[in-house]
Amino acid sequence: MRISKPFKNNLANEYLIGVCLKFFCSICYENVAVAQRLQTTISTETNQILFEIISNLFNKLNRPVIISYYASKFFVNLCKTKVLSCDDSYISHKALTTLVHLCTKSIINKCIYLYIACLDTLTYLLNGNSTLHHIAIYTEQLLSKLFSYLFTPNKVFDETIDEAILIKIRSSALTLLAVLSSHHEDIKKRIADQENLISTAIECYHSPHLSLKLASLCLFHGLSRSVHQLRTTFNDTTCDILLDAIKSSDLSLVRIASSVISNSVLEFSTCRTKLLSDGILDILLSFLTHPDHELSINGMWALRNLSYLSTLKIKQDIIN
């Protein structure tokens, strides 16, 4: 496929560039066939491939931040379709670093929605691409910014923001922290050791807002993949929110809680005894016949982990 003059790299009309980028982002989102087609698209004016044209937008001085955002999002969408690998320079050196820069750029203080969009796009990129996690956290002190958005968003932004936006920026920051805590042990420790993080995550779970509840559980899910965190960070208060979530009427909360509990019932976990004494075994057994496939799988994994190095009575209870 070839593109013609309206999308030349030196086009003065920034609005048109933004519209074109947004269009390309939309059509290649989780669409492998379209993404592959765009990979071979060539300009009839310059004979450059589309990738090069969009990549050059990163190099322009005084480029509107919205164009930088959509250029980054374009490459993120291509990465998620596997047309580009996560270690491709378009991703690791351009899209990722630009998104982190936009998340920490004070010039867009007046556009909180763009901050949120950048955080959510980073979450989308980094989820499942753990090789990028270290690059992300060491770029422009990303973790420090995320903690600020979570703890004191009102102090970060000049304007007074309403509660709905406040909830969104906090949940987006907490979800990104959850993704970053999902793989590397050193990153888990840096996040978990942050003062007031765990208490803030628990506070977020107890809020009436589903997005904050989900983000909180996602963080505990990431941390629960660490033996060290299960032994040190998880405690009775953590058990209480897991037991509350596992009994929720909201299936999304139950799914994530069951994933956290699956790790939390391992024999070295400090939560194991309390979860058992509060009836987690019966709940997990009930999931085996649950119509939701993901929940039944989580139940089986949890029972498998629970039976490992357990007492004969627990094993008999599971079998019976």
N, C-alpha and C positions, 0 to 999 in steps of 0.2 A: 504494500500500500504506500502511496506517496501523498505528501501534504504540500499545499501550494502557499503562495505568498503571504496570506493573512497571518501565518504563525512564524514569520521570520524572527530570528533571535533579536534583531535590532528594532523591533516594532515599538513605536512610541506609546501606543495605546495600552497602558497598563491594565485597564479594565478588561480589554479583550483577551489579553494574556491570561488573566485570572479566570475568566470564563472558560477558556480553552483548557486550562489545567484542571479545573473542577470537572469538566466534561470527561477528560481522559481518566481522572481518578474514579469517576462513577462507573464508566463502562468496563474498566478492568478489575473492579473490586470482586475478588473471589471468582473470577471468570478466566480460566486458563487459556481458552481459545482466543479471546480478545487480547489478553496480555501478550500472548505469543505473536499475534498479528502486529501489535504496537511495537514489538521488539524489532521488527523488520521494516517499520515505516520510515520512509526517506523523504526529505524535503526536495521538491522540484526546483527550488531556487538555489540551494547551497549544497545539495547532495549529502547533507548530514543526516545521520539517523536521528529519529525523534529523541532517543535517550541523550544524545550529545547536546541537542538543542535545549532540552529541559535542564540538563546538568549545567550548562553555561549560565543559566539564570542564577545559580548560586554565586557566581563570580561578580555579578553586577553590584556596584556600590549604590547605596540609597534605594535599593529595591524595596517596594512595599512588603511588609512582613507577611501579608496574606498570600503573596506570590511565593515567597520562600516556604510557607507552610504547605501550599498545595503541590509545589514541586517535590517537597519531601514526601508528602502523602502518596504521590504518584509512584515513587520508587518503593515505598513501603508496601503498597498494594501488589506490585510486581514481585516483591520478595515473598509475600504470603502465598502467591500462586506458584512459587518455586521457579518462576522464569528467571529470577535473579537469586543467587545464593546470599546468605546473610553476611558472608565475608567479602562480597563484591564491594569495590570501592564506592560505587554509587550508594550503597547502603551504609557501610561502616564509617566512611569518611565524609559523606555528604548528607544523606537523609538523617541519619541518627544524630550526628553532631549539630546539624541545623535545628532539629526539633528540640534538643536539649538547650541549645542557645536561646531559642524562642521561649522556652519554659522559664528561663532565668533572666530574660531581657527586660530591663526596667522600662524601656520605651513603650511597651505595650500594656502598661499599668491600666490604661483606660479601656482596654478591651479584654475583659475577664473571660469572655466566651472563647477567645483565641487561646488563652492559657489552657482552658479546659480541653479544647480540641487537640492541642499539642500533647497534653498529658495522656489523653485517651488514645491518640495515635501511637505514642511511645509504648503504651501498654499493649496495644495490638501488635506492634512490631516485636517487642521483647518477649512476649508470651510464647514460649516454645523455641526461642532463639537464644539460649543461655550463653552462647559464645560472645554475645554483644553486651552482656551485663556489666562486665568490668569496664569496658569502654564508656558505657553510659554513666556509671557512678563517678568515674574520674574526670568526666567532662564538665567543666564549669561548676563544680560543687553541687551536682544535681541533688544528692541526698539532703544536703543542708536546706535547699530550697523546698524540697518535698516536706521536710519536717516543719518548715515555716508555714506552708500552705495548710498542713494538718493541724498544727497547734494554734497558730495565731494569724489566720487569714485576714482578719480585719486590720492588722497592723501592716500587712504586706501591701495592700492596695490603698490608694489615696482616697478613693470614693467609698461612700457608705453602701455596702452591698446588702441586698435583701436576703432573707433566710434561704430561699430556694437556691440562689447562686452560691451562698456560703456552703450549703450541704453538698452541692455538686462539686465544688472545688476541693472540699475535704475528702469526699468519697473517691474522686479521681486520683488525688495524691495518695490516699491509702491503698487503693487498688494497685497503683504502680509500685508502691513499696512492697505489696504482697507478691507481685510478679518477680521483683528483684530479689526477694527472699526465698524464692522457690528452688534454687539450685546450689549455688556456691556457698560453702560453709563460712568463709570469711565475710561474705556479704551479709549472710544471716546474722552473724555475730555483730557486725557494725550496726545493723538495723535494730536488733533486739536490745543492744546495750544503750541505745539512745535513751536518755533520761525522759521519763514519763510516756514513752511510746506505748508500752503494754497497757498501762492504766488508761491512756487515751483511747486505745483500740477497744478496751472493755466498755468505756463510756460510749463510744460510737455504737457498739452493739446494743446498748440499752436505750438508744435513741428511738423515736417512733418512725424513723425513716428507713425504708428497706435498703436503699443504696448504701447507707452507712453500715447497716447490719451485715450485708453481704461482703462489703469491703473488709470489715473487721474479721469475719470468719475466713476470708481468703488469706489474710495475713497469718492467722493462726495455722492455716493449712500449710502455707509455705514453711513456717517455722517448725511445724510438726514433723517435717522430713529430716530433722536433725536430731541425732541422739543427744547431743549436748543441750539443745534447747528443750527437749522433752524432760530432761533431768533438772533443768535450772529455771527456765522461764514459765513452764506450765505448772499451775497450782490449783487449789480448790476453787478459786474464783474463775479460772479458765474452765474447769469442769462444769461449774454452774451454768455458764453461758452455752456450753456445748449441749448440756442436758436440756436446757430451755429450747435451743434451736432444733434439736432432734425431734422435739415434740410439737414443733410449730405446724400450723396449717398451711404455711407457704412451702411448696415443694422445693423451690430454689434454696431456701435456707436449710431444709432437711438434707438435701444432697450434699451441700458443702460441709455441713456439720458431720455427716456420716463419713466423709473423707477424712476429716480431722480426727474423728474418734477412731477410725481404722488404724491410724498411726499411734494414737494416744493410749491404746490398750496393749501395746507391746510390753513385754515383761520388765523392761528397764524404765518405763515411764512412771513418773510420780503420780499421774492421774489414774492409773489402772485400778488401784484399790477403791478409790472413791466412785469411779464410774461403775464398777461392779456392785458396790454396796447400794448404789442408787438405781439399780435395775436395768443397766444397759444391755445385759445379756438377752432379756426378754424382748427388748426393742429391736435388737439386731436380728434375732430369730424371726421376728414378725416381718422383717424386710425381705426375707427369702421368698415370700409369696406375694410381694408387692408388685402391682402391675407396671410400675416404672422400672425399666430395665437397668438404668444407671444405679438406682437405689438398691436393687437386689444384688447387683455386682458388688457395690460398696459393702453391703451387709455380709456377703460371703468373704470378702477380703478381711473385714474386721473380725469375723469369727475365726478365720485362719490365724490371724495375728494373736487373737486372744487365747487360742488353744496352745500356742507355742510356749513351752516351758511352764504351762499352767498346772494347777493341782488336778488330781484325778477327778474330784467332784465337778470342777468346771468342765472338764472334757466329757464327763458323763451327762451333765446337764445339756451340753450342746448336742450330743448324740441322741438323747431322749427327746 
